[in-house]
Amino acid sequence: MNAKIIAAIAIVLVFVVASLLMLESGPVRVRITTTTSLYATGLLDYLGDQFKKDHPNVELDFIAVGSGEALRRAKQGDACMVLVHAPSLEKRYMEEGAITEGHIFAYNYFIIAGPPLDPAKVKEAKSPVDAFKRIYEAGERGEASFASRGDNSGTHVRELSVWRTARLDPKGRPWYMETGSGMGATLLVANEKGAYVLSDIGTFLKYSKDGKVPDLAILFEGGDDLLNIYSVYLVPSCTGKEASYAKAFADFVVGGAQDMIAHYGVSEYGQPLFYPARDKLNWLRERWQALAGG
């Protein structure tokens, strides 16, 4: 064979191999549905940036919605991974086979915020149930209002659980507002209307520091009754490279990222926005089971 032809073929083969390698190493997009609190606080972008240092070809597409919507989209095959905080919903979707390989990776607490003058005397409450009873009674007197997410999110599910435990149903009452929105938007409504609201501590601290909710104050916090548990799940319908990198990111979140979670927000807010699960896994699993069955 002519040497020039051989050389030409060799050049073509080099270009083909190079193109295949470029294609192989091209960006892989992994869709992740997540509760809004993890995204609004900036934690997920921070963890995603750290993950990409070792996986520069991976693009993590975070889709921030309520936990119920995040799980629904996963069931439809619109995500490879889910980050949520609604144990009762998570249990149902696991039983349906829509999500798998669940791991608790972080926790914090819900808080009850409201107008600093506190017409319902929530500061004097002995428990979240007592606080909600006080808000209900003040609402019936025309002295208070409550802003609910009303979106089947983890926060909304917990709120409804507290109302049920209190044996009260505020739905339809003129003082009870359902925003149908994320945590940030609901905090803004509560701030504007002078309403009480149940919020995760992380989103509240961020919005408060940013000056977005100057007319809201934390009125009740602390205690296991307001424990907020975050878990990560994989979606079995997701396959290929996307599934592999989703698994890698999930492993990172429950492994190497635990120190990052522990320190996130400390310098800016004076306290972490989330706590890593690593040191309290057994306790968190017990609490998760209780919440999932409640």
N, C-alpha and C positions, 0 to 999 in steps of 0.2 A: 504494500500500500504506500502511496506517495507520502513522503514525510510531512508535506504541508497539510495534507488531509488529516493525518494522524494528529498533528498539532492543533488543527481546527477542532477536531472532535474532542481533544483533551480540554481545550478552552471551554467548549460548550458544556462538557461534563462538570468542570469546575464551577461554572455559573449555575448549573442546575443544583449541584450539591449545596452551594452557598445560598441559593434561594430557599432550598428546603430547610436548611439550618436556620435561616432568618424567620421562616414561617413557623418553625418549631419553637423558636425562642420569642416569638411575638407575644404581645400582651394577652393575658387571659383575664376575662372579666368575671368576677364572682359576685352574684347578686345576693345581698344579705338583708332580710327584713328585720327591723329592730324597733323596740319600744323607743318612744321619742326622748325619754329622759337620758338614755345613754348617748344619744346623738346631740341633743340640745346642749348638754354640758361640755361637749367637745371631747369626751373620753374616747369615743370610737375613732375619730379622726386621728387622735394622738396615737392610739394603739395601732391603727392602720399604717401610719407613717413609720412606726418602729418595725412593724412586720415587713414592710416593703424594703427595708434595708437589706434583708436577706432574700427577698423575693421581688426584685425590681420589675419583673415582667408581669406581675399580678396587679390588677386594678380591682379594688374592693368597692362595689357599688352599694352604699348603705341606703336603704329605703326606710325612712323613719315614719312609722305609723303606730297606732295603738297595738297592744299585744294581740288583741283579738283579730285585727286586720292582718297583722304580721303572720299569724298562724294560718289564717284563711288563705293568704297568698301562697304560703308554703305548700298547703294542701293542693292548691291548683298547679303546683309546679313552677311558680314564678320566683323561686329563690332556692339557693343551695344550703342556706344556713339561716337560723333564726336565733335572735337574742330577745328574751322576753322575761316578764316578771308577773305572771298570772298562773300560779300553780294549778288551780282548778281547771283552767282552760288547757294548760299544757298536758295535764293527765288525760283529758278527753282526746286530744289530738294524738297523743302517744298510743292510746288504746285503738285508735282508728288506723294507726300505722303511717300517719302523715309525717311524723317526725321521729327521730331515733337518736341514740347515743347522747342522751341528755346529761349535762354536767352543771352543777352550781358553780359559778365563778366569782360572784360578788354579792354584797348585800349593803343596804343602808336602812333608813327608816322613813316612814311617812311622817308628815307633820300636819297639824291643823293650823292654818293661817287665817287671818281676818283683820278687820279694822282695829287699830290700836285701842280705841275706846271700849271695845269688847262688850257690846250691849247684851250678849247672851251669857256673859261671865264664864267663858270657856276656860279662862286661866284658873278658875276655881274647880274645874272638873277633876274627878278622881280617875277617870278612864276615858278612852275614846267613845265608848257607848254613852257615858254620862255627858260628854261634850256634845255629842250629836243630839241627845235629848234636850239639852239646854238650847241648842240652835233651833230645833223644831219648835219648842215652846215660844222662843223669842220671835220666830218667824210667824207663828200663829197670832202673836200679839201685834204684828206689824212692825217689829223692832229690828228684824234681821233678815238677811237673805243668804242663799247658798248657791255657789256656782259649781255645777257638776260637769265633768267631762262628757258624760253621756255617750261614750263612744266604744264601749265594750273593751276598754284598755285595761291593763293590770291595775291602774289606779282606780278606775271606775268600778271594776269588779270588787276591789277591797272596800270602796265606799259603800257599795250596795250591801256587802257583807255586814258592815257595821250597822247600817240601818236595820237589817233583818234581825241582828242580835238585839237591837234596841226595841224591836217589835213596832217599828214605825215605817210608814210608807209616805215619803214626801212627794212622790211623783204626782204632778198635776196641781200641786199647791202653788199659789201665785208668787211665793217667795223663793221657789226652787227653780233655778235656771239650768237647763242642759245646753251646753255649748256645742256638743258634737265635734269638738276640736281637741288638739293636742294639749299637753300640760302647759306649755308656754302661753298659748292663746287663752286658755282658761284662766291662768293667773292674771293676765291682762284684763279680762272681763271682771274678775273678782276685785281687782284693784280699782277699776273704773266704777263699779257698782257698790263698792264698800261691802262686799260679800265675804262670807266664810268659804273656805275651800280646803279640800284634802290634796296635798301635793307630796311628791317625793322631795326629800331634803335637798338633793343635788340641784334640781332645776330651780327650786326656790332660791337657794343661795346665789346661783348665777344671775338670775333675773333681779334679785335684790341688789347685788353688787353693781350690776350694770345700770342701776337706777330706774328700772322699768316698772317696779311695783313699790313706789315710795309710800303708798297708803295701806300696805299690808304688813303685819307683824306675825311672827311665830307665837302662837298662843298655847299650843299643847304639843309636846314631843316626848319621845322616849318610851321605853317599855317594849316587851316582846309583842304586844298586841298590834304595834305599828311596824313590825319587822317587814322589810321589803327585800325579797330574794330574787336575784337575777340568774337565769340559766341560759345555756347555749345548747342548741340542737342542730343536728344535721338532717337534711331532707333526702330520704332514700331514692326519690325519683330523679335526683340530680346525679349525673354520671360524668365520666371523662375527666379531663384536666380540672374542670371547675370543681368537681366533687373532691378531687385530691387536694386542691388548694383550700377548699372550704374546711376540710379535715385538718390541714396544716394550721390554718388560722384558729380553729377551735382549740387545737392542742396548745397553741401559743397563748390563747386567752386564759386557759386553765393552768398553764405552766409558767413559762418565762415572763408573762405579763403581770403576774401577781404582785411583784414588787412595784411595778409601774402604777397599778391600780391603788396600791397602798399609799403612794405618795402624791397621786394626782390631786391637784387643787389645794394642797397644804400651804404652799407659799402664797397663793393668791387669796384663799378664803380663811386661812388659819385653822383649817381642819380638812380631812379628806372628804371628797364628795361621795366616795364609795369605799367599802372595806373589802379586802381580798377574802375569798372563802377558804383558803388553804388551811388556816389554823382552827377553823370551827366547822369543818365539813360534817361531822357526825351530828352535831347540834342542828346545823342548818338543814340537813336531810330530814331529821325528825320534825322540825318545824314546817318544812315543805310538805311533808306527808299530811300533817295536820291541816294545813291550809288547802291542800289539794282535795281533801275529803270534806272540807267545810262548805 
